[in-house]
Amino acid sequence: MVDGTEPVRPFDHFLFPRIFQAFRMSIQPTKLVIAFVALVIICVTGWLMDSISPTVVVSHNDITELDLYVDGVPIATRGALFRDSGERTGVFITLWDFAGRHLHGALLSLSRINLPGVGRNLVACFLALVWAFRFHFAYSLIFFTIALAVLSVAGGAICRIAALQFAHADRPALMEALRFGFRKFVSLFAAPITPVAFIFGLGALIILLGLWGNIPVVGELSIGVFLPLALAVAGIIAIGIIGLAGGLSFMFPTIAYEDSDCFDGISRSFSYVYARPWQTGFYFVVAFVYGAVCYVFVRLFLFLVLWSTYAFLAMGFVRENAKLHEIWPAVSFADFLGAEPGATATWSASAAAFLVHLWILAVIGLMIAFVISFYYSACTIIYALLRHRVDKIAIEEVYTYSDKEPAEAAPAAAKVVETSTQTESPPPDKIVGETETST
């Protein structure tokens, strides 16, 4: 006789193993296509802006202003080092090369269990952003605004696919996901900007107090009198910075799961970080380590693709592969592009070298697209786990709407997605999958 009870599994109470679904979700072709197209748009934008205004000075040893800034070299010394150099490059390509080196260094440090090395490389990437806005403010403001707009659509679409896929509800097609990204563009774009604007708005009050402090006698007395007020404002700023640092990755998943606006994305992401700070940090550490392992695997796979292609091509060339070396330098695991190609003898060899370089860049772009897809997929999973822990909402609950209805009528046209054999429909304002389990 069957008593109908389910077997008790010892790890059902733990939710973090579900983060390991991120790899399988992130290699879905739809997500990779969205991420790849977004990456191409951002790179083309940066390339065009660099071609218009190459302002970063590069020394003869390929050392840029950014390298010296991160190393803490004073401005006067940097000017002396670059006085005899006439080479200039763009801000985007400088940031691209710098971030690529240090992110790769962070992964290598992680593989060697060198946590200080991981921290130094990540801090260097943050300082690169500070350098860009400090010394190239107009350029950075325009470029990162365009990049945020592109990632708002692409990230929202990827998070939407991940939310429906993780909830076992549905797997939307490419155009359906992009329609969601465009429909929620304003909320997705405003969600990261609003807390930053709020922080700088409060900071402006302290700046005004500092300006007032320049007045003789009255100014310094005002600093002493109003310093407690400035400290209170700075305390609010600190709360906002911590919430932004921890909750920024949850804003897009919130909008994707709840089909809500930017204010709901901000409030939920902040509240979950402060409600479960240690659990949030643990989930991110697991996702980061797992993501690093997956990145190495994907990089190894793509390297084998390039290496095997090169090796079999070399078997067909004659005269010690001189022509192949001319159009395609040998690749390595650390550098897919290989060494800089030398001068080519004919125009056809130059054209072939250019096309080979372009295709290898596409392979590199595919690898970066995986990183983007993995990031948004993992953040969506972590958001669902925290929502389950904090608000006791089942992971299978995700808001959906009928594509046949206009976007404005989406809340009223909500449909029910069932992952179990339920006979009754839930309320129309929330889509409920199967009943919350013990997990």
C-alpha positions as CSV (number, residue, x, y, z in Angstrom):
1,M,0.0,0.0,0.0
2,V,1.3,3.4,-1.0
3,D,1.0,6.1,1.7
4,G,1.4,9.0,-0.9
5,T,4.3,10.6,1.0
6,E,7.4,11.8,-0.9
7,P,10.9,10.7,0.1
8,V,12.8,13.2,2.1
9,R,16.0,14.3,0.4
10,P,18.7,15.6,2.7
11,F,19.6,18.6,0.6
12,D,16.1,19.8,-0.3
13,H,16.4,22.6,2.3
14,F,19.4,24.1,0.6
15,L,18.7,26.4,-2.4
16,F,22.2,27.4,-3.5
17,P,22.7,24.2,-5.6
18,R,20.1,25.7,-8.0
19,I,22.7,28.3,-8.9
20,F,24.5,25.6,-10.8
21,Q,21.6,25.7,-13.4
22,A,23.1,29.0,-14.6
23,F,25.5,27.4,-17.0
24,R,22.9,25.3,-18.8
25,M,20.6,28.4,-18.9
26,S,23.3,30.8,-20.1
27,I,24.3,28.7,-23.2
28,Q,20.8,28.8,-24.6
29,P,21.2,30.1,-28.2
30,T,18.6,32.9,-27.7
31,K,20.4,34.4,-24.8
32,L,23.8,34.2,-26.6
33,V,22.4,35.9,-29.7
34,I,20.9,38.7,-27.6
35,A,24.2,39.2,-25.6
36,F,26.3,39.0,-28.8
37,V,24.3,41.6,-30.7
38,A,24.4,43.9,-27.6
39,L,28.2,43.5,-27.4
40,V,28.6,44.3,-31.1
41,I,26.5,47.5,-30.8
42,I,28.6,48.6,-27.7
43,C,31.9,47.8,-29.4
44,V,31.0,49.6,-32.6
45,T,29.9,52.6,-30.6
46,G,33.2,52.7,-28.8
47,W,35.2,52.2,-32.0
48,L,33.4,55.1,-33.7
49,M,33.9,57.4,-30.7
50,D,37.6,56.4,-30.5
51,S,38.1,57.1,-34.2
52,I,36.6,60.6,-33.7
53,S,38.6,61.5,-30.7
54,P,41.7,59.4,-29.8
55,T,42.8,61.2,-26.6
56,V,44.6,58.6,-24.5
57,V,48.4,58.9,-24.7
58,V,50.4,55.6,-25.1
59,S,54.1,55.3,-24.4
60,H,56.5,53.3,-26.6
61,N,56.3,50.4,-24.1
62,D,52.5,50.2,-24.6
63,I,51.9,51.7,-21.2
64,T,48.9,54.0,-21.1
65,E,47.8,56.8,-18.8
66,L,45.3,54.4,-17.2
67,D,48.1,52.0,-16.2
68,L,50.0,54.7,-14.5
69,Y,46.9,56.1,-12.8
70,V,46.0,52.7,-11.4
71,D,49.6,52.2,-10.2
72,G,49.3,55.5,-8.3
73,V,51.8,57.5,-10.4
74,P,51.4,61.3,-9.8
75,I,50.0,63.4,-12.6
76,A,53.3,65.4,-13.0
77,T,55.3,62.2,-13.4
78,R,52.8,60.8,-15.9
79,G,53.2,64.0,-18.0
80,A,57.0,63.6,-17.9
81,L,56.8,60.0,-19.0
82,F,54.5,60.8,-22.0
83,R,56.2,64.1,-23.1
84,D,58.1,62.5,-25.9
85,S,55.3,60.1,-27.1
86,G,53.1,61.1,-29.9
87,E,51.0,58.0,-30.0
88,R,47.3,58.3,-29.0
89,T,44.5,55.8,-28.7
90,G,40.9,55.9,-27.7
91,V,39.2,55.6,-24.3
92,F,37.2,52.6,-25.2
93,I,40.0,50.5,-26.5
94,T,42.1,51.5,-23.5
95,L,39.3,50.4,-21.1
96,W,38.8,47.2,-23.2
97,D,42.4,46.1,-23.1
98,F,42.8,47.0,-19.5
99,A,39.6,45.2,-18.3
100,G,40.5,42.2,-20.4
101,R,43.9,41.8,-18.8
102,H,42.7,42.3,-15.3
103,L,39.6,40.2,-15.5
104,H,41.7,37.4,-17.0
105,G,44.2,37.9,-14.2
106,A,41.4,37.7,-11.6
107,L,40.3,34.3,-13.0
108,L,43.9,33.0,-13.0
109,S,44.3,34.2,-9.4
110,L,41.1,32.5,-8.4
111,S,42.3,29.2,-10.0
112,R,45.4,29.5,-7.9
113,I,43.3,30.3,-4.8
114,N,45.0,33.7,-4.6
115,L,42.2,35.8,-3.1
116,P,44.4,39.0,-2.7
117,G,45.2,38.7,-6.4
118,V,41.5,38.5,-7.3
119,G,40.8,41.5,-5.1
120,R,43.6,43.6,-6.7
121,N,42.4,42.9,-10.2
122,L,38.8,43.7,-9.4
123,V,39.8,46.9,-7.7
124,A,41.9,47.8,-10.7
125,C,38.8,47.4,-13.0
126,F,36.8,49.7,-10.6
127,L,39.6,52.3,-10.7
128,A,39.5,52.2,-14.5
129,L,35.9,53.4,-14.4
130,V,36.9,56.2,-12.0
131,W,39.8,57.2,-14.3
132,A,37.4,57.3,-17.3
133,F,34.9,59.6,-15.6
134,R,37.5,61.8,-13.9
135,F,39.7,62.5,-17.0
136,H,37.3,61.9,-19.9
137,F,33.9,62.8,-18.4
138,A,32.0,63.9,-21.5
139,Y,33.2,60.8,-23.5
140,S,32.4,58.4,-20.6
141,L,29.0,60.0,-20.0
142,I,27.9,59.6,-23.6
143,F,29.4,56.1,-24.1
144,F,28.2,54.5,-20.8
145,T,24.7,56.0,-21.4
146,I,24.5,54.3,-24.8
147,A,25.9,51.1,-23.2
148,L,23.4,51.2,-20.4
149,A,20.6,51.7,-22.9
150,V,21.7,48.7,-25.0
151,L,22.2,46.5,-21.9
152,S,18.8,47.6,-20.5
153,V,17.1,46.0,-23.5
154,A,19.4,43.0,-23.7
155,G,19.7,42.4,-20.0
156,G,15.9,42.7,-19.5
157,A,15.3,40.2,-22.3
158,I,17.9,37.7,-21.0
159,C,16.5,38.0,-17.4
160,R,13.0,37.5,-18.7
161,I,14.0,34.3,-20.5
162,A,15.9,33.1,-17.4
163,A,12.9,33.9,-15.1
164,L,10.4,32.0,-17.2
165,Q,12.9,29.2,-17.7
166,F,13.9,28.9,-14.0
167,A,10.2,29.0,-13.0
168,H,9.5,26.0,-15.3
169,A,6.9,28.2,-16.9
170,D,7.9,28.9,-20.4
171,R,10.9,29.6,-22.7
172,P,10.0,32.6,-24.8
173,A,11.3,33.1,-28.3
174,L,13.8,35.7,-29.3
175,M,11.4,38.4,-30.5
176,E,9.1,37.9,-27.5
177,A,12.0,38.4,-25.1
178,L,13.1,41.5,-27.0
179,R,9.6,42.9,-26.9
180,F,9.7,42.6,-23.2
181,G,13.0,44.5,-23.1
182,F,11.7,47.3,-25.2
183,R,8.4,47.5,-23.4
184,K,10.1,47.8,-20.0
185,F,13.0,49.9,-21.3
186,V,12.2,53.0,-19.2
187,S,12.0,51.0,-16.0
188,L,15.2,49.0,-16.8
189,F,17.1,52.1,-17.8
190,A,16.0,54.1,-14.8
191,A,16.5,51.4,-12.2
192,P,20.4,51.7,-11.9
193,I,20.4,55.5,-12.5
194,T,17.9,56.5,-9.8
195,P,19.9,55.3,-6.8
196,V,23.1,56.9,-8.2
197,A,21.2,60.2,-8.7
198,F,19.8,60.0,-5.2
199,I,23.3,59.5,-3.8
200,F,24.8,62.4,-5.7
201,G,21.8,64.6,-4.8
202,L,22.5,64.0,-1.1
203,G,26.2,64.5,-1.7
204,A,25.4,67.9,-3.2
205,L,24.1,69.0,0.2
206,I,27.5,68.3,1.8
207,I,29.2,70.0,-1.2
208,L,27.1,73.1,-0.5
209,L,28.2,73.1,3.1
210,G,31.8,72.8,2.0
211,L,31.3,75.8,-0.3
212,W,29.7,77.8,2.6
213,G,32.8,76.9,4.7
214,N,35.0,79.1,2.5
215,I,33.4,82.2,4.0
216,P,35.7,83.7,6.7
217,V,34.6,83.2,10.3
218,V,31.0,82.3,9.5
219,G,32.1,79.4,7.2
220,E,34.2,77.5,9.7
221,L,31.7,78.0,12.5
222,S,29.0,76.6,10.2
223,I,31.1,73.5,9.5
224,G,31.3,72.8,13.2
225,V,27.6,73.5,13.8
226,F,26.2,71.6,10.9
227,L,28.7,68.7,10.8
228,P,26.3,66.3,12.7
229,L,23.8,67.0,9.9
230,A,26.4,66.3,7.3
231,L,27.3,63.0,9.0
232,A,23.6,62.0,9.1
233,V,23.4,62.7,5.4
234,A,26.6,60.7,4.8
235,G,25.1,57.8,6.7
236,I,22.1,57.7,4.3
237,I,24.6,57.9,1.4
238,A,26.5,54.9,2.9
239,I,23.3,52.9,3.2
240,G,22.5,53.7,-0.4
241,I,26.0,52.8,-1.6
242,I,25.9,49.4,0.2
243,G,22.4,48.7,-1.1
244,L,23.4,49.7,-4.6
245,A,26.5,47.6,-4.6
246,G,24.6,44.5,-3.4
247,G,21.3,45.1,-5.1
248,L,22.3,46.4,-8.5
249,S,22.4,42.9,-9.9
250,F,18.8,42.3,-8.8
251,M,17.1,45.2,-10.5
252,F,16.7,43.7,-13.9
253,P,15.6,40.3,-12.5
254,T,13.0,42.0,-10.3
255,I,11.4,43.7,-13.3
256,A,11.7,40.5,-15.3
257,Y,10.0,38.4,-12.6
258,E,7.4,40.8,-11.4
259,D,6.8,42.8,-14.7
260,S,7.0,45.9,-12.4
261,D,8.6,49.4,-12.6
262,C,12.0,50.7,-11.6
263,F,10.9,51.7,-8.1
264,D,9.8,48.1,-7.3
265,G,13.1,46.9,-8.7
266,I,15.1,49.3,-6.5
267,S,13.0,48.6,-3.3
268,R,13.1,44.8,-3.6
269,S,16.8,44.6,-4.5
270,F,17.7,46.9,-1.5
271,S,15.4,45.1,0.9
272,Y,16.6,41.6,0.0
273,V,20.3,42.7,0.4
274,Y,19.6,44.1,3.9
275,A,17.3,41.3,4.9
276,R,19.7,38.5,4.0
277,P,23.2,40.1,3.7
278,W,25.2,37.0,4.5
279,Q,23.1,34.8,2.3
280,T,23.3,37.2,-0.5
281,G,27.1,37.3,-0.2
282,F,27.2,33.6,-0.1
283,Y,25.1,33.2,-3.2
284,F,27.3,35.7,-5.1
285,V,30.5,33.9,-4.0
286,V,29.1,30.5,-5.2
287,A,28.0,32.1,-8.5
288,F,31.4,33.8,-9.0
289,V,33.4,30.7,-8.4
290,Y,31.1,28.5,-10.5
291,G,31.1,31.2,-13.2
292,A,34.9,31.2,-13.2
293,V,35.0,27.5,-13.7
294,C,32.4,27.7,-16.5
295,Y,34.3,30.5,-18.2
296,V,37.5,28.4,-18.2
297,F,35.6,25.5,-19.7
298,V,34.1,27.7,-22.4
299,R,37.4,29.4,-23.2
300,L,39.1,25.9,-23.4
301,F,36.3,24.8,-25.8
302,L,36.7,27.8,-28.1
303,F,40.5,27.5,-27.9
304,L,40.3,23.9,-29.1
305,V,38.0,25.1,-31.9
306,L,40.6,27.6,-33.0
307,W,43.6,25.4,-32.4
308,S,42.2,22.4,-34.3
309,T,41.2,24.6,-37.2
310,Y,44.7,26.1,-37.3
311,A,46.4,22.7,-37.0
312,F,44.4,21.1,-39.8
313,L,44.9,24.1,-42.0
314,A,48.7,23.9,-41.4
315,M,48.6,20.3,-42.6
316,G,47.4,21.5,-46.0
317,F,49.9,24.4,-46.4
318,V,53.3,23.9,-47.9
319,R,56.7,25.6,-47.5
320,E,56.6,25.4,-43.7
321,N,53.2,27.2,-43.5
322,A,54.7,30.5,-44.4
323,K,51.5,31.8,-46.0
324,L,49.4,30.6,-43.1
325,H,51.7,32.4,-40.6
326,E,51.4,35.5,-42.7
327,I,47.6,35.7,-42.5
328,W,47.0,33.9,-39.2
329,P,49.4,34.1,-36.3
330,A,49.5,31.0,-34.0
331,V,46.9,31.1,-31.2
332,S,47.3,30.3,-27.5
333,F,45.0,29.7,-24.6
334,A,45.9,33.1,-23.1
335,D,45.7,35.1,-26.3
336,F,43.2,34.0,-29.1
337,L,44.4,36.8,-31.4
338,G,48.1,35.7,-31.2
339,A,51.0,37.9,-32.1
340,E,50.7,41.0,-34.2
341,P,50.7,40.0,-37.9
342,G,53.7,41.3,-39.9
343,A,53.6,43.0,-43.3
344,T,51.9,41.0,-46.0
345,A,53.3,40.6,-49.5
346,T,50.1,41.0,-51.5
347,W,46.7,42.7,-51.2
348,S,45.0,39.3,-51.1
349,A,47.0,38.2,-48.1
350,S,46.2,41.5,-46.4
351,A,42.5,41.0,-47.0
352,A,42.7,37.4,-45.8
353,A,44.5,38.5,-42.6
354,F,41.8,41.1,-42.0
355,L,39.0,38.5,-42.5
356,V,40.7,36.0,-40.2
357,H,41.2,38.7,-37.5
358,L,37.5,39.6,-37.9
359,W,36.4,35.9,-37.4
360,I,38.6,35.4,-34.4
361,L,37.1,38.6,-32.9
362,A,33.7,37.0,-33.4
363,V,34.8,33.9,-31.5
364,I,36.0,36.2,-28.7
365,G,32.7,38.0,-28.8
366,L,30.9,34.7,-28.4
367,M,32.9,34.0,-25.3
368,I,32.1,37.4,-23.8
369,A,28.4,36.9,-24.8
370,F,28.5,33.8,-22.6
371,V,29.8,35.8,-19.7
372,I,27.0,38.4,-20.1
373,S,24.4,35.6,-20.4
374,F,25.8,33.8,-17.4
375,Y,25.8,37.0,-15.3
376,Y,22.2,37.8,-16.0
377,S,21.0,34.2,-15.6
378,A,22.8,33.7,-12.3
379,C,21.5,37.0,-10.9
380,T,18.0,36.0,-11.9
381,I,18.3,32.7,-10.1
382,I,19.8,34.4,-7.0
383,Y,16.9,36.9,-7.0
384,A,14.4,34.1,-7.1
385,L,16.1,32.3,-4.2
386,L,16.2,35.4,-2.0
387,R,12.6,36.2,-2.9
388,H,11.6,32.8,-1.7
389,R,13.6,33.1,1.5
390,V,12.5,36.7,2.4
391,D,9.0,36.9,1.1
392,K,8.1,33.2,1.1
393,I,7.1,33.4,-2.5
394,A,7.4,30.1,-4.5
395,I,10.2,30.1,-7.1
396,E,7.6,28.9,-9.7
397,E,5.6,32.2,-9.4
398,V,6.4,34.5,-12.3
399,Y,4.2,37.2,-13.9
400,T,3.2,36.6,-17.5
401,Y,0.9,38.3,-19.9
402,S,-0.6,37.6,-23.2
403,D,1.3,38.9,-26.2
404,K,-1.9,39.2,-28.1
405,E,-3.0,42.0,-25.8
406,P,-1.5,45.5,-25.9
407,A,1.3,46.3,-23.5
408,E,-0.8,48.8,-21.6
409,A,-3.4,46.1,-20.8
410,A,-0.8,43.6,-19.7
411,P,-1.8,43.5,-16.0
412,A,-5.4,42.8,-16.8
413,A,-4.5,40.2,-19.4
414,A,-2.3,38.1,-17.2
415,K,-2.5,34.4,-17.9
416,V,-1.9,31.5,-15.7
417,V,1.1,29.3,-16.2
418,E,0.8,26.0,-14.4
419,T,3.6,23.6,-13.9
420,S,1.4,21.2,-12.0
421,T,-2.1,19.8,-12.6
422,Q,-4.1,22.5,-10.9
423,T,-7.8,23.0,-11.6
424,E,-8.3,26.5,-10.2
425,S,-6.7,29.6,-11.6
426,P,-5.0,32.1,-9.3
427,P,-5.8,35.8,-9.1
428,P,-5.1,37.6,-12.4
429,D,-2.6,40.0,-11.0
430,K,-0.1,37.3,-10.1
431,I,0.8,34.2,-12.0
432,V,1.3,31.2,-9.7
433,G,2.9,28.1,-10.8
434,E,2.9,25.1,-8.6
435,T,2.4,25.4,-4.8
436,E,5.4,26.4,-2.7
437,T,7.3,23.4,-1.5
438,S,9.5,22.8,1.4
439,T,12.5,24.1,-0.5
